[in-house]
Amino acid sequence: MANTTWDVAKKGTSVTLSNNNQTASVPNTSSSVLGTNGYSAGKRYFEMHVDSGTVALIGIGNASTPLNGVSYTSSYIRSYY
C-alpha cells in the first residue's frame, strides 16, 4: 500500500504544502486539503501533528469536500477539534 501524502491538486488556495507534500500549512479554518489516496472501506491509521494555531479541525472528507470556504456542518466532511 502506498503512503498517503497531501494532494497538490486537491487543496484550498491558502494551503501551502512542503516536506514532499507531507506537511500542510493551513492559515485559516476555511481551507481544506485532501490526501492522495482515497478509501471506501476498511480501517486506516493516520498520524497528525499540530504545530501551532488556536483551532485544528481534523477529519475525513469525500471527493466533493469544498476546498475553499469550507462549512464544517457539510454532509461531505466529518471533522473534530
C-alpha positions as CSV (number, residue, x, y, z in Angstrom):
1,M,0.0,0.0,0.0
2,A,1.3,3.4,-1.0
3,N,1.9,6.1,1.6
4,T,-0.7,8.9,1.6
5,T,0.5,12.4,1.3
6,W,-1.3,15.7,0.8
7,D,-2.6,16.1,-2.8
8,V,-1.3,19.2,-4.6
9,A,-4.3,19.2,-6.9
10,K,-6.8,18.9,-4.0
11,K,-6.0,21.8,-1.7
12,G,-7.5,25.2,-0.9
13,T,-5.9,28.3,-2.3
14,S,-4.4,29.4,1.0
15,V,-2.9,25.9,1.8
16,T,0.9,25.6,1.4
17,L,2.4,22.1,1.1
18,S,6.0,21.3,1.9
19,N,8.3,18.4,3.1
20,N,7.4,16.3,0.0
21,N,3.7,17.0,0.5
22,Q,3.8,15.5,4.0
23,T,3.3,18.9,5.7
24,A,0.3,21.2,5.1
25,S,0.2,24.8,6.4
26,V,-3.4,26.0,6.7
27,P,-3.5,29.6,7.8
28,N,-7.3,29.8,8.3
29,T,-10.2,27.4,9.1
30,S,-11.9,27.9,5.8
31,S,-9.5,25.9,3.7
32,S,-9.0,22.1,3.3
33,V,-6.6,19.7,1.8
34,L,-7.2,16.1,0.8
35,G,-4.9,13.2,0.7
36,T,-3.6,11.4,-2.4
37,N,-5.3,8.1,-1.6
38,G,-9.0,7.5,-1.3
39,Y,-10.5,4.7,0.6
40,S,-14.1,3.3,0.5
41,A,-13.8,0.7,3.2
42,G,-11.5,-0.8,5.9
43,K,-9.6,0.5,8.8
44,R,-7.0,3.2,8.4
45,Y,-4.4,4.7,10.8
46,F,-3.3,8.3,10.5
47,E,-0.8,10.4,12.5
48,M,-1.3,14.2,12.7
49,H,0.9,16.8,14.4
50,V,-0.4,20.3,15.1
51,D,2.4,22.7,15.3
52,S,0.7,25.9,16.2
53,G,-2.7,27.7,16.0
54,T,-5.7,28.0,18.1
55,V,-8.0,25.6,16.3
56,A,-7.3,22.5,14.3
57,L,-10.1,20.6,12.6
58,I,-9.0,17.2,11.5
59,G,-11.4,14.9,9.7
60,I,-12.4,12.8,6.8
61,G,-14.0,14.2,3.7
62,N,-15.2,12.7,0.4
63,A,-14.3,13.8,-3.1
64,S,-17.0,16.5,-3.0
65,T,-15.4,18.3,0.0
66,P,-15.1,22.0,-0.7
67,L,-11.5,23.2,-0.6
68,N,-12.2,26.9,0.0
69,G,-15.0,28.4,2.1
70,V,-15.5,25.1,3.9
71,S,-18.6,24.6,6.0
72,Y,-17.9,22.1,8.7
73,T,-21.5,21.2,9.0
74,S,-21.4,20.0,5.4
75,S,-22.5,16.5,4.6
76,Y,-19.2,16.0,2.7
77,I,-16.9,16.1,5.8
78,R,-16.8,14.9,9.4
79,S,-14.2,16.8,11.5
80,Y,-13.2,17.0,15.1
81,Y,-11.3,19.6,17.1
